[in-house]
């Protein structure tokens, strides 16, 4: 779930020799004051930017008057039976009455609609309205009128825009331009009425705020109200010509009534805006649970055709969400269950999970699944087990999972057992899987669990496995409790509990990476820029000079242009040596036979030089020379690189290198800026991280040195954004602990 809290490698500490982008650089230059584009006159502020020019703060957009307007205008209102606008008008009239807004109807062909006065034009509105709802096929001319009338927000339902292809995308671009000039903020087009649904007002406690790009996909979460779980807002963002998912995410994160944000996302409009909004949610400790379409090529195509936006490379999206604490789930059932738990559960007192059941088989099964998912099931101490055996027969296991055998739940012993488990300091979550109803015992068990939950700050979860779901113990007792989290499947319970523990662990130590992002280029950047060759790849020799500029270690080596110079260089570098052809068009030297390793004599060096240059001449490959390099014969081969994502900009990749990077594809992705903790968390995500820790007698690798290289590379990614399209350090050999890391080869491409 939250990758930055899992699998952190334990290493010795060493003073950092490079400034992480999560640290404040000296002589920070802050951004200049400038208005946020299209903020509708709702306030301009200081836009602080990093060294790559990207904003470091999200605009503070006040959406109060969108969700709770004082005045509303319906443009295109109708009461003609059989027309879609009529039903929408009727719903908006009812909604305006519920929120206490003054309603104004506009239609040039009507004097009255539903017995209410109707204005002929926007210019005739008697007051400046907060929200205009457009029931027109072409919103473009109306937007201009609304701008002149100083309307704050508008909603456009009309379709036929980016979701339809190139012509529609062009029409949406024109719409966005008009909206930006108008000063209002627009929801849509291609949206719906979800924002104006009837929310239950009889429910209390923290609420779920919902964001969807497809209205129907939010229905399962909206229906949670029928199970007693409060919803406060629903933002159906549609095509996001203006207002986007990030705007609502940022707003909901600051609302006091919101306990969790649930989102169904098909495509992100802007990666940086999303990260800034997720950062705000993390700083406010508000959990964000999201379904993000596009894990597969088919899903990505479908999302594109539906919303007209790029889904982005899914591995990068996944990494971005993990890095900023967004909990990504796959199904709508997981979305509703996880969001419901996170909205209402209190902060955990411990991370241990106790599994309590009336069946040994049920407990064992659930415990297997929970442990495999990464939950901790601590063994209860001897004293606690002895206490439980006061009420549970001695032949039953109570170490965790706890099997009561069934009979104790039917009398006074049931509550004693539950209270004793919850009193254990190592337990923060109690889960009771009930695979099927067996009244009256299941009724009493449910009641005891609910009563115990009311008396504790610890999380109590129940899995009600009956496929019927009409039982009173389920419908009345369990769902009637605001303190017990009730699930219908093992999997959803485990997913939600893991997300709950991960979220609180993540936010407890969270520090915004944007706080210390570099604002001014380092001296390394100025050195590196002199090496750039726009539109060309760099030779290995030039790419290694780029690494040197950022303090990344490379082998002892010299570039030579004659066999005699090669021999002299080999004696200076020290045998054995590696010889490689170096040129800007040599991305895959090994396949062409342009690498010679393990050379131990002057004659071998002369022969290797002639062979390398002959092959290059035969293949018509221009060289800038031949590299004579120190041979590094031990260490773990890794890869560190930079790529550019269409949504998030520069990204940093780290993984197992050499041929393993292509075979295993075991890599982790980070989105700059980030600090040392995130760099270590990226290593923790690697399936082959055990190789870095030392296996089969090999010494542990210098993980601190690898982390340092990752931080230097991500600084490079920020400072050379727009000048460096791609960097591939492969292999970066990580030597044994305390000995550093050496970049044996590098490829750099300039845009």
C-alpha positions in Angstrom: 0.0 0.0 0.0 2.2 2.8 1.2 5.6 1.8 -0.2 7.5 4.4 1.8 6.8 2.6 5.0 7.6 -0.9 3.9 10.8 -2.8 3.5 13.3 -0.1 4.6 16.8 -1.6 4.5 18.7 -1.4 7.7 22.1 0.0 7.2 24.8 1.7 9.2 24.6 5.5 9.2 27.2 7.7 7.5 27.2 11.5 7.0 25.6 12.4 3.7 27.9 13.9 1.1 25.1 15.2 -1.0 22.1 17.4 -0.2 18.9 15.4 -0.5 16.0 17.2 -2.1 14.1 16.8 1.1 16.6 19.1 2.8 16.7 22.9 2.8 19.6 24.2 0.7 21.6 27.2 1.8 20.8 30.6 0.4 17.3 29.5 -0.7 15.7 31.9 -3.2 11.9 31.9 -2.8 9.4 32.3 -5.6 8.0 35.6 -6.8 4.4 36.7 -6.2 2.2 35.9 -9.2 -1.5 35.1 -9.7 -2.5 31.5 -10.1 -3.7 31.1 -13.7 -7.5 31.1 -13.8 -8.0 31.4 -10.1 -11.1 33.5 -10.8 -10.1 36.4 -8.8 -10.3 34.3 -5.7 -6.9 35.4 -4.5 -3.4 35.4 -5.8 -0.4 34.2 -3.8 3.2 33.4 -3.8 4.0 30.6 -6.2 7.2 29.0 -4.9 8.9 27.0 -7.6 11.7 24.4 -7.6 14.9 24.6 -9.6 13.0 23.0 -12.6 10.3 25.7 -12.5 7.6 23.5 -11.1 5.3 24.8 -8.4 5.9 23.7 -4.8 2.5 24.6 -3.4 -1.0 24.0 -4.5 -3.3 27.0 -5.0 -5.7 27.4 -2.1 -9.0 27.1 -3.9 -12.1 27.8 -1.8 -14.9 25.5 -3.0 -17.4 26.4 -0.2 -19.6 28.4 -2.5 -19.6 25.5 -5.0 -21.0 23.0 -2.6 -23.0 25.4 -0.5 -23.9 28.3 -2.7 -26.0 31.2 -1.5 -27.4 31.8 -5.0 -27.8 29.4 -8.0 -28.7 30.1 -11.6 -30.0 27.3 -13.9 -29.3 28.2 -17.6 -31.6 26.5 -19.9 -34.3 25.6 -17.3 -37.3 23.8 -18.6 -40.6 22.3 -17.4 -41.6 20.6 -20.7 -42.5 17.0 -20.0 -40.3 14.5 -21.7 -37.2 16.7 -22.0 -34.0 15.8 -20.1 -33.6 19.4 -18.9 -37.0 19.2 -17.1 -35.9 16.4 -14.8 -32.6 18.2 -14.1 -34.3 21.5 -13.4 -36.7 19.8 -11.0 -33.7 18.1 -9.2 -31.8 21.4 -9.0 -34.8 23.2 -7.5 -35.1 20.6 -4.8 -31.3 20.7 -4.2 -31.3 24.5 -3.9 -34.0 24.3 -1.3 -32.1 21.8 0.7 -28.9 23.9 0.8 -30.8 27.1 1.3 -29.7 28.8 -1.9 -31.7 31.5 -3.8 -32.6 30.0 -7.2 -32.7 31.9 -10.5 -34.0 30.3 -13.7 -32.8 31.4 -17.2 -34.4 30.6 -20.5 -35.0 33.1 -23.3 -38.1 31.2 -24.4 -39.9 31.1 -21.0 -41.5 33.6 -18.7 -42.0 31.0 -16.0 -40.7 27.5 -15.3 -42.5 25.3 -12.7 -44.4 28.5 -11.7 -41.2 30.3 -10.9 -40.2 33.5 -12.7 -37.7 32.9 -15.5 -35.1 35.4 -16.9 -34.4 35.8 -20.6 -30.6 36.2 -20.2 -27.7 35.9 -17.8 -27.4 39.7 -17.9 -30.9 40.0 -16.3 -30.0 38.1 -13.1 -30.8 40.2 -10.1 -27.6 39.4 -8.2 -24.1 37.9 -8.6 -24.6 34.2 -8.3 -22.2 31.7 -6.8 -23.0 28.8 -9.1 -24.5 28.5 -12.6 -25.6 25.1 -13.9 -25.6 25.0 -17.7 -28.3 22.9 -19.4 -27.2 23.9 -22.9 -25.6 22.0 -25.7 -22.8 24.6 -26.3 -21.5 26.1 -23.1 -18.9 28.3 -24.8 -21.0 31.5 -25.4 -22.7 31.2 -22.0 -19.3 31.0 -20.2 -18.4 34.4 -21.6 -21.7 35.8 -20.4 -21.2 34.3 -16.9 -17.7 35.8 -16.8 -19.1 39.3 -17.4 -21.7 38.6 -14.7 -18.8 37.7 -12.2 -20.2 34.2 -11.6 -17.9 32.2 -9.3 -18.5 28.6 -10.5 -20.3 26.8 -13.3 -21.1 23.3 -14.2 -21.3 22.1 -17.8 -23.1 18.8 -18.5 -22.7 18.9 -22.3 -20.8 16.0 -23.9 -19.0 15.9 -27.3 -15.6 17.1 -26.1 -12.3 15.4 -25.5 -14.0 12.1 -24.9 -14.9 11.9 -28.6 -11.5 12.3 -30.2 -9.4 15.0 -31.8 -12.1 17.4 -32.8 -13.7 17.2 -29.4 -10.3 17.7 -27.8 -9.9 20.9 -29.8 -13.3 22.1 -28.8 -12.4 21.4 -25.1 -9.2 23.3 -25.5 -11.2 26.3 -26.8 -13.6 26.0 -23.8 -10.7 25.9 -21.4 -9.3 29.1 -22.9 -12.6 30.9 -22.6 -13.0 29.7 -19.0 -9.5 31.0 -18.0 -10.3 34.4 -19.5 -13.7 34.5 -17.8 -12.4 34.3 -14.3 -14.9 31.6 -13.2 -14.1 28.0 -12.4 -15.8 25.3 -14.4 -16.8 21.7 -13.5 -17.0 19.5 -16.6 -17.9 19.3 -19.4 -19.2 15.7 -19.7 -20.2 15.6 -16.0 -23.4 14.8 -14.3 -25.7 15.6 -11.3 -23.8 13.7 -8.6 -22.7 16.9 -6.8 -26.4 17.6 -6.3 -27.4 14.3 -4.8 -29.4 14.1 -1.6 -27.0 13.3 1.2 -28.4 11.8 4.5 -28.2 14.4 7.2 -29.1 12.1 10.1 -25.6 10.4 10.1 -22.8 11.7 12.3 -19.1 11.1 12.7 -16.3 11.6 10.2 -17.5 11.5 6.6 -16.2 10.2 3.2 -15.8 12.8 0.5 -16.0 11.3 -3.0 -14.3 12.2 -6.3 -15.2 10.4 -9.5 -14.6 10.8 -13.2 -17.4 8.4 -14.0 -20.5 9.0 -11.9 -21.8 5.5 -12.0 -18.5 4.2 -10.5 -19.2 6.2 -7.3 -22.5 4.6 -6.6 -21.1 1.8 -4.3 -19.5 4.4 -2.1 -22.5 6.7 -2.1 -24.6 3.7 -1.1 -22.6 3.4 2.1 -25.0 5.8 3.6 -27.6 3.0 3.7 -25.2 1.2 6.0 -24.9 4.1 8.3 -21.6 5.6 6.9 -21.7 9.4 6.3 -20.9 11.0 3.0 -20.3 14.8 2.9 -19.5 15.6 -0.8 -19.4 14.1 -4.3 -17.3 15.8 -7.0 -18.0 14.3 -10.5 -15.1 15.9 -12.4 -15.9 14.7 -15.9 -13.5 15.9 -18.6 -11.7 18.4 -16.3 -11.4 21.2 -18.7 -10.8 23.4 -15.7 -11.5 22.0 -12.2 -9.7 18.7 -11.7 -9.4 15.9 -9.3 -6.5 17.6 -7.6 -8.6 20.7 -6.8 -11.2 18.7 -4.9 -8.6 16.5 -3.3 -6.8 19.5 -1.9 -10.1 21.1 -0.7 -11.5 18.0 0.9 -8.2 17.5 2.8 -8.9 20.7 4.8 -12.5 20.1 5.6 -13.1 19.3 9.3 -15.9 16.9 8.6 -14.0 14.7 6.1 -12.4 11.6 7.6 -11.3 10.0 4.3 -11.3 10.8 0.6 -12.4 8.1 -1.9 -11.6 8.6 -5.6 -12.2 6.9 -8.9 -9.6 8.2 -11.3 -9.4 7.4 -15.0 -6.8 9.9 -16.0 -4.9 12.7 -14.3 -4.9 16.1 -15.8 -1.6 17.2 -14.3 0.8 15.0 -12.4 2.3 17.8 -10.3 -1.1 19.2 -9.2 -2.1 15.7 -8.1 1.1 15.3 -6.0 0.7 18.7 -4.4 -2.9 17.8 -3.5 -1.9 14.4 -2.1 0.9 16.1 -0.2 -1.7 18.4 1.4 -3.8 15.4 2.4 -0.8 13.7 3.9 0.1 16.8 5.9 -3.4 17.0 7.2 -3.4 13.3 8.0 -6.4 12.7 5.8 -6.3 9.2 4.1 -6.9 9.1 0.4 -8.1 5.8 -1.2 -8.2 5.6 -5.0 -9.1 3.3 -7.8 -6.9 4.3 -10.7 -7.8 2.9 -14.1 -5.0 2.0 -16.5 -3.1 -0.9 -15.0 -3.3 -2.7 -18.3 -3.0 -1.5 -21.9 -6.7 -2.3 -22.4 -7.7 -0.3 -19.3 -5.6 2.6 -20.4 -7.2 2.7 -23.9 -10.7 2.6 -22.4 -9.9 5.4 -20.0 -8.5 7.5 -22.8 -11.6 7.1 -24.9 -13.9 7.9 -22.0 -12.2 11.0 -20.5 -9.9 12.2 -23.2 -6.8 12.2 -21.0 -3.6 10.3 -20.8 -3.5 7.8 -18.0 0.3 8.0 -17.8 2.7 5.1 -17.4 1.1 3.0 -14.7 4.3 2.1 -12.9 5.0 5.8 -12.4 1.4 6.5 -11.3 1.7 3.6 -8.8 5.0 4.9 -7.5 3.7 8.5 -7.2 0.7 7.3 -5.2 2.8 5.2 -2.8 5.3 8.0 -2.4 2.6 10.5 -1.3 0.6 8.1 0.8 -2.4 7.5 -1.6 -3.8 4.1 -1.0 -4.4 2.4 -4.3 -7.0 -0.3 -4.5 -8.3 -2.3 -7.5 -12.1 -2.8 -6.9 -15.0 -0.6 -6.0 -15.8 -2.9 -3.2 -12.3 -2.4 -1.8 -12.7 1.4 -2.3 -15.8 1.5 -0.2 -14.7 -0.8 2.5 -11.2 0.8 2.9 -12.5 4.3 2.8 -15.2 3.5 5.4 -12.7 2.0 7.8 -10.2 4.8 7.4 -12.8 7.5 7.8 -14.1 6.3 11.2 -11.2 4.4 12.9 -9.1 6.1 15.5 -5.4 6.2 15.5 -3.9 2.7 16.3 -2.4 2.2 19.7 -0.3 -0.8 18.4 0.3 -2.5 15.1 -0.4 -6.1 16.3 -3.5 -7.9 15.0 -5.3 -10.5 17.0 -7.5 -13.0 15.1 -10.4 -14.3 17.3 -12.8 -17.0 16.1 -15.0 -19.8 17.2 -13.3 -22.2 14.8 -9.7 -23.3 14.6 -10.0 -23.7 10.8 -11.4 -20.2 10.3 -8.7 -18.7 12.5 -5.9 -20.5 10.7 -7.2 -19.6 7.3 -7.6 -15.9 8.1 -4.3 -15.8 9.8 -2.5 -17.3 6.8 -4.0 -14.6 4.5 -3.3 -11.8 6.9 0.3 -12.8 7.5 0.9 -13.1 3.8 -0.5 -9.6 3.3 2.1 -8.2 5.8 0.0 -7.9 8.9 1.7 -8.7 12.2 0.0 -11.3 14.4 2.2 -11.3 17.6 2.2 -14.3 19.8 0.4 -13.5 23.0 2.5 -13.8 26.2 2.3 -16.7 28.6 0.4 -14.6 31.1 -2.2 -13.5 28.6 -2.6 -17.1 27.3 -3.1 -18.3 30.9 -5.7 -15.6 31.4 -7.6 -16.7 28.3 -7.5 -20.3 29.4 -9.7 -19.3 32.4 -12.6 -19.2 29.9 -11.3 -21.3 27.0 -10.5 -25.0 27.3 -6.8 -25.8 27.7 -6.6 -27.9 24.6 -7.4 -25.0 22.3 -4.8 -22.6 20.9 -5.0 -19.1 22.3 -1.5 -17.9 21.2 -2.9 -15.9 18.2 -5.0 -16.8 16.4 -7.3 -17.4 19.3 -9.8 -20.3 19.1 -12.5 -20.3 21.7 -14.1 -23.6 20.5 -17.6 -22.0 20.2 -19.3 -22.5 23.5 -17.8 -19.6 25.5 -19.4 -17.0 23.1 -22.9 -18.1 24.2 -22.5 -17.0 27.8 -20.8 -14.5 30.1 -17.3 -15.8 29.1 -17.6 -14.3 25.6 -17.2 -10.7 26.7 -14.4 -11.6 29.2 -12.4 -13.1 26.3 -12.8 -10.1 24.0 -11.9 -7.6 26.8 -8.8 -9.6 27.7 -7.6 -9.6 24.1 -8.1 -5.9 23.7 -6.3 -5.2 27.0 -3.1 -6.7 25.6 -0.6 -3.9 24.8 0.7 -5.5 21.7 -2.7 -5.7 20.1 -4.1 -2.7 18.2 -6.6 -4.5 16.0 -9.0 -7.3 16.9 -10.5 -9.2 13.9 -13.3 -11.7 14.4 -14.2 -13.7 11.2 -17.7 -15.1 11.5 -18.1 -17.4 8.5 -21.8 -17.9 8.9 -24.7 -17.1 11.2 -25.5 -19.6 14.0 -28.1 -17.9 16.3 -28.3 -17.4 19.1 -24.5 -17.7 19.6 -23.6 -15.5 16.7 -26.1 -12.9 17.9 -24.5 -12.8 21.3 -21.0 -12.7 19.8 -21.9 -9.7 17.6 -23.4 -7.9 20.6 -20.4 -8.5 22.7 -18.0 -7.2 20.0 -20.1 -4.1 19.5 -20.3 -3.4 23.3 -16.5 -4.0 23.7 -15.8 -1.7 20.8 -17.6 1.1 22.5 -15.3 0.8 25.5 -12.0 0.8 23.7 -9.9 3.0 21.4 -8.7 -0.1 19.6 -10.1 -1.1 16.2 -12.6 -4.0 16.2 -13.4 -5.6 12.9 -15.9 -8.3 12.0 -16.1 -10.3 8.8 -19.7 -11.4 8.4 -19.4 -14.3 5.9 -23.1 -15.1 5.4 -24.1 -14.6 1.7 -27.6 -13.7 2.8 -26.9 -10.5 4.7 -30.4 -10.1 6.1 -29.6 -11.5 9.6 -30.4 -9.1 12.5 -27.0 -9.7 14.0 -25.6 -8.2 10.8 -28.1 -5.6 9.7 -29.1 -4.4 13.1 -26.2 -5.1 15.6 -23.1 -4.8 13.5 -24.1 -2.2 10.9 -25.8 -0.2 13.7 -22.4 0.3 15.4 -20.2 3.3 14.5 -17.2 1.7 16.2 -17.2 -1.8 14.6 -15.9 -2.1 11.1 -17.9 -4.8 9.3 -16.8 -6.6 6.1 -18.3 -9.3 3.9 -15.0 -10.9 2.7 -11.7 -11.8 4.2 -9.8 -10.1 1.4 -11.5 -6.7 1.9 -11.0 -6.8 5.6 -7.3 -7.5 5.3 -6.8 -4.8 2.6 -8.5 -2.2 4.7 -6.7 -3.1 7.9 -3.4 -3.0 6.2 -4.2 0.4 4.6 -5.3 1.7 8.0 -2.0 0.7 9.7 0.1 1.8 6.8 -1.6 5.2 6.6 -1.0 6.0 10.3 2.6 4.8 10.1 3.1 6.9 7.0 1.6 10.1 8.2 3.2 9.9 11.7 6.6 10.5 10.2 5.5 12.5 7.1 7.4 15.6 6.1 6.5 17.2 2.8 9.3 16.7 0.3 8.4 20.0 -1.3 9.5 22.0 1.8 13.2 21.5 1.0 13.2 21.1 -2.7 16.1 23.1 -4.3 15.2 26.5 -5.7 18.5 27.5 -7.3 20.9 25.4 -9.4 24.0 23.9 -7.8 27.5 24.4 -9.1 27.2 20.8 -10.4 24.4 21.9 -12.7 26.5 24.7 -14.3 29.3 22.2 -15.0 26.9 19.6 -16.4 25.1 22.1 -18.7 28.4 22.7 -20.5 28.4 19.0 -21.5 24.9 18.9 -23.0 24.5 18.3 -26.7 20.9 19.2 -27.7 19.3 16.5 -29.8 22.2 14.1 -29.3 23.2 11.2 -27.0 26.4 11.6 -25.1 29.3 9.2 -25.5 30.1 7.0 -22.5 33.1 9.3 -21.8 30.9 12.4 -21.9 28.2 10.7 -19.8 30.7 9.8 -17.2 31.9 13.4 -17.1 28.3 14.3 -16.4 28.3 11.9 -13.5 31.6 13.3 -12.2 30.1 16.8 -12.2 27.5 15.5 -9.7 30.1 13.8 -7.6 29.2 10.2 -8.7 32.2 8.0 -8.7 33.4 6.3 -11.9 36.4 4.0 -12.4 39.9 5.2 -13.1 39.9 5.5 -16.9 41.4 7.4 -19.8 40.2 8.1 -23.3 42.8 7.3 -25.9 43.1 7.6 -29.7 46.1 5.3 -30.4 47.3 1.8 -29.4 50.4 3.3 -27.8 48.3 5.7 -25.7 46.2 2.7 -24.7 49.2 0.8 -23.4 50.5 3.9 -21.4 47.0 4.4 -20.0 46.7 0.7 -18.9 49.9 1.0 -16.9 48.5 4.1 -15.2 45.1 2.7 -14.6 46.4 -0.6 -13.4 46.0 -4.1 -14.7 43.6 -5.8 -15.3 41.7 -3.3 -17.5 38.6 -3.1 -19.5 38.6 -1.4 -22.9 35.5 0.0 -24.5 34.8 1.9 -27.7 33.3 5.3 -26.9 31.0 7.3 -29.2 27.6 9.0 -29.1 25.9 6.3 -31.2 27.0 3.4 -29.0 24.1 2.5 -26.8 24.7 -1.3 -26.9 28.5 -1.8 -27.1 28.5 -5.4 -25.8 26.3 -6.7 -28.6 28.6 -5.3 -31.2 31.8 -6.7 -29.6 33.0 -3.3 -28.6 33.9 -4.2 -25.0 37.0 -6.2 -24.0 37.4 -7.3 -20.3 40.2 -8.8 -18.2 43.1 -7.5 -20.2 46.3 -8.2 -18.3 49.2 -7.2 -20.7 50.4 -4.6 -23.1 50.1 -6.9 -26.1 46.4 -7.7 -25.2 45.7 -3.9 -24.9 47.3 -3.2 -28.3 45.3 -6.0 -29.9 42.1 -4.9 -28.2 42.6 -1.4 -29.4 43.0 -2.4 -33.0 40.0 -4.8 -32.8 37.7 -2.2 -31.3 38.6 0.4 -33.9 38.4 -2.1 -36.8 34.8 -3.1 -35.7 33.8 0.5 -35.4 35.2 1.3 -38.8 33.5 -1.8 -40.4 30.1 -0.9 -38.7 30.6 2.8 -39.8 30.3 3.9 -36.1 32.0 7.2 -35.3 34.2 7.1 -32.1 35.6 9.8 -29.9 38.2 7.3 -28.8 38.6 4.1 -26.7 38.2 4.0 -23.0 40.9 2.2 -20.9 39.1 1.5 -17.6 39.9 0.1 -14.2 38.3 -3.3 -13.9 35.9 -3.7 -10.9 35.5 -7.4 -10.2 33.2 -7.5 -7.2 30.0 -5.9 -5.9 26.3 -6.0 -6.7 25.3 -4.6 -10.1 22.5 -2.1 -9.9 20.9 0.4 -12.3 20.0 4.1 -11.5 18.4 6.3 -14.1 16.3 9.2 -15.2 13.3 9.1 -17.5 10.6 11.7 -18.3 7.0 10.9 -17.7 4.3 12.8 -19.6 2.3 13.4 -16.4 4.9 13.8 -13.6 8.0 15.0 -15.5 11.4 13.7 -14.5 11.4 10.4 -12.6 14.2 8.4 -11.0 14.6 4.7 -11.3 16.7 2.3 -9.2 16.9 -1.5 -9.5 19.1 -4.5 -10.0 21.4 -3.9 -12.9 23.3 -5.6 -15.6 21.3 -8.2 -17.6 18.9 -8.5 -14.6 17.3 -5.2 -15.3 15.9 -6.6 -18.6 15.2 -10.1 -17.4 13.6 -9.4 -14.0 12.5 -5.7 -14.5 13.0 -5.3 -10.7 13.0 -1.6 -10.4 11.4 1.1 -8.2 10.5 4.6 -9.3 10.7 7.9 -7.4 9.2 11.3 -8.3 11.5 14.2 -7.4 11.8 15.9 -5.1 12.4 13.4 -2.4 14.8 12.8 0.5 16.8 10.0 2.0 13.9 8.2 3.5 12.2 7.8 0.2 15.4 6.7 -1.5 15.7 3.9 1.0 12.1 3.0 0.7 12.6 2.6 -3.1 15.3 0.0 -2.3 12.9 -1.7 0.0 10.5 -2.2 -2.8 12.9 -4.3 -4.9 12.2 -8.0 -5.0 15.9 -8.7 -5.1 16.9 -6.4 -2.2 18.3 -9.4 -0.4 21.3 -9.3 -2.8 22.2 -5.9 -1.3 22.0 -7.3 2.2 24.4 -10.1 1.5 23.5 -13.6 0.5 25.4 -17.0 0.4 28.4 -15.6 2.2 28.7 -12.3 0.2 29.2 -9.2 2.4 26.5 -6.6 2.7 26.6 -4.0 0.0 27.3 -0.3 0.7 23.6 0.7 0.7 24.4 4.2 2.0 26.5 4.8 -1.1 23.7 3.6 -3.3 21.2 5.9 -1.6 23.7 8.8 -2.1 23.9 8.1 -5.8 20.1 8.0 -6.0 19.9 11.4 -4.3 22.5 12.9 -6.6 20.8 11.6 -9.6 17.4 13.0 -8.5 19.1 16.4 -8.0 20.4 16.0 -11.5 16.9 15.2 -12.8 15.5 18.4 -11.3 18.3 20.7 -12.3 18.7 19.4 -15.9 15.0 19.0 -16.6 14.4 19.9 -20.2 18.1 19.4 -21.0 18.5 15.7 -20.1 15.8 13.4 -21.5 17.3 10.2 -20.2 20.1 8.8 -18.1 21.0 5.2 -17.6 23.8 4.2 -15.2 24.1 0.5 -15.8 25.8 -1.1 -14.1 26.4 0.9 -11.0 28.4 -1.6 -9.0 27.7 -1.3 -5.2 30.8 -2.4 -3.4 30.9 -4.0 0.1 29.8 -1.8 3.0 32.0 1.2 3.5 33.7 1.0 0.0 31.2 3.0 -2.1 29.6 2.6 -5.5 31.1 2.9 -8.9 29.3 3.7 -12.2 30.9 1.4 -14.8 28.8 2.6 -17.7 26.4 5.4 -18.5 24.1 6.5 -21.3 22.8 10.1 -21.5 20.4 11.5 -24.1 19.7 15.2 -24.6 16.3 16.2 -26.0 
